[in-house]
Amino acid sequence: MFRIDSDGNQDNLFTDGDPLTGAKATVVSAAWLNAIQEEAANVIEGAGITLDKADNTQLLAAILTMAGGGPMRISIPGEGLVAASLISVLAGVVGNVVAIGSKLKSGTSLDISMTRDGLALASFTMTPAFAEITGEDLTNIACTKGSVIDISTSNPVGTPIMPMLYVDIMRTA
């Protein structure tokens, strides 16, 4: 790997150029693009994954495979006030959801629905006392390679400030 060194770079960083001053934009060279491509491909193949043009989750899956260990936490930054929204978590990993949670203020609640590839899996009402769901409620929520788990939030009561929503997935492959 190397930092961009072709025409128009400034201290090995990309530039937009400036037509008013005549400064050239950085030329993205084939050598640089090939280096980036091969670095990513080596990580993916090093994890035992066959390159697949149609799968844009391979690099993430390779990193997670190599990292091993406990559950992977996907944290989704919240907005100030939670309104109805749809958040797609592209796991890129094979495993089972073992926890879903959030931080809620006292006197607030939020409905959470989960689907996988369009099929309903579970729905819950989060309250400050019930801000993490684990165990039996999640036993049938599995991620398969390339599956999409959608998490819908709706029916906020009060103004539940949600600095983050998280999903923990225990990898099985």
C-alpha positions in Angstrom: 0.0 0.0 0.0 1.1 3.6 -0.5 -0.2 7.1 -0.3 -1.3 8.8 -3.5 1.8 10.1 -5.2 0.6 11.0 -8.7 0.4 14.5 -10.2 -1.7 17.1 -8.3 -1.2 15.5 -4.8 -0.2 17.8 -2.0 1.8 16.1 0.7 0.4 12.7 -0.5 -3.2 13.9 -0.1 -5.8 14.4 -2.8 -6.6 17.9 -3.9 -9.5 19.3 -6.0 -7.3 21.6 -7.9 -8.1 25.3 -8.4 -8.8 26.6 -12.0 -8.3 30.2 -10.8 -4.7 29.5 -9.7 -3.9 26.8 -12.2 -3.4 24.2 -9.5 -4.1 20.7 -10.9 -6.5 18.3 -9.3 -4.9 15.0 -8.1 -4.7 12.4 -10.8 -6.0 9.0 -9.5 -3.5 6.6 -10.9 -4.1 3.0 -11.9 -1.2 2.0 -9.6 -2.9 3.6 -6.6 -6.3 2.1 -7.4 -4.8 -1.4 -8.0 -2.9 -1.1 -4.6 -6.2 -0.3 -2.8 -8.0 -3.1 -4.6 -5.4 -5.7 -3.8 -5.1 -4.6 -0.1 -8.9 -5.1 0.3 -9.0 -8.4 -1.8 -6.1 -9.8 0.3 -8.0 -9.2 3.5 -11.1 -10.9 2.1 -9.3 -13.9 0.7 -7.1 -14.1 3.8 -10.3 -14.7 5.8 -11.2 -17.6 3.5 -14.0 -15.7 1.6 -14.2 -16.1 -2.1 -14.5 -12.7 -3.9 -18.0 -12.0 -5.1 -18.8 -9.0 -7.2 -22.4 -8.9 -6.0 -21.6 -8.9 -2.3 -20.5 -5.5 -0.8 -20.2 -6.8 2.7 -17.2 -9.1 2.2 -14.5 -6.7 3.7 -16.6 -6.3 6.8 -17.2 -10.0 7.1 -13.5 -10.7 6.6 -12.5 -8.3 9.4 -15.2 -9.7 11.7 -14.1 -13.3 10.9 -10.4 -12.4 11.7 -11.4 -10.5 14.9 -13.1 -13.5 16.4 -14.3 -13.3 20.0 -17.6 -12.3 21.5 -20.6 -10.5 20.0 -20.2 -7.8 17.4 -22.0 -4.6 18.4 -23.6 -2.5 15.7 -24.2 0.9 17.2 -26.6 3.2 15.3 -26.3 6.9 16.3 -29.6 8.3 17.3 -31.1 11.6 16.3 -32.1 14.1 19.0 -35.8 13.3 19.0 -36.8 9.9 17.9 -39.5 9.9 15.3 -40.7 7.0 13.1 -37.6 5.8 11.2 -36.3 2.8 9.5 -32.7 1.7 10.1 -31.2 -1.0 8.0 -28.3 -3.0 9.6 -26.3 -4.8 6.9 -24.6 -7.3 9.1 -22.4 -9.1 6.6 -21.9 -11.7 9.2 -23.5 -15.1 10.0 -24.7 -15.3 13.6 -27.6 -14.8 16.0 -28.9 -11.5 17.5 -28.3 -11.8 21.3 -29.3 -8.3 22.4 -30.9 -5.1 21.2 -31.0 -2.0 23.4 -31.2 1.7 23.7 -31.0 4.5 26.2 -34.3 6.1 27.1 -35.3 8.9 29.4 -37.6 8.3 32.4 -41.3 8.4 31.3 -40.7 7.6 27.7 -41.1 4.5 25.5 -40.5 3.4 21.9 -41.8 0.5 19.8 -39.2 -1.6 18.0 -40.0 -4.0 15.2 -37.4 -6.3 13.5 -37.6 -7.9 10.1 -35.1 -10.0 8.2 -35.3 -9.7 4.4 -38.9 -8.4 4.7 -40.1 -11.2 7.1 -41.3 -10.2 10.5 -39.1 -11.5 13.4 -40.1 -9.7 16.6 -41.5 -6.5 18.0 -40.9 -5.0 21.4 -41.8 -1.9 23.4 -38.7 -0.3 24.9 -39.0 1.6 28.2 -36.3 2.9 30.5 -36.8 -0.3 32.7 -36.7 -2.5 29.6 -34.0 -0.9 27.6 -32.2 -4.0 26.6 -33.8 -7.1 25.2 -32.0 -10.5 25.5 -32.7 -14.2 25.8 -35.8 -16.0 24.6 -37.3 -12.9 22.9 -34.4 -13.1 20.4 -34.0 -16.8 19.9 -35.2 -16.8 16.3 -33.4 -13.8 15.0 -30.5 -15.0 13.0 -28.3 -13.2 10.4 -27.3 -15.1 7.3 -24.7 -14.0 4.8 -26.1 -11.0 2.9 -29.3 -10.8 5.0 -30.6 -7.4 6.0 -32.1 -6.9 9.4 -34.4 -3.9 9.5 -35.2 -2.2 12.8 -38.2 0.2 12.8 -38.8 2.6 15.6 -42.3 4.0 16.0 -44.9 5.3 18.5 -42.5 7.4 20.7 -44.1 8.3 24.0 -42.7 11.6 25.4 -39.5 12.7 23.8 -37.3 9.5 24.2 -33.8 10.8 23.5 -31.9 8.0 21.9 -28.2 8.6 21.7 -27.8 5.2 20.1 -29.6 2.0 19.3 -27.5 -1.1 19.3 -27.7 -4.7 18.2 -25.3 -7.4 19.4 -24.7 -10.3 17.1 -22.9 -13.5 18.2 -21.0 -14.7 15.2 -21.4 -18.4 14.4 -19.2 -18.5 11.3 
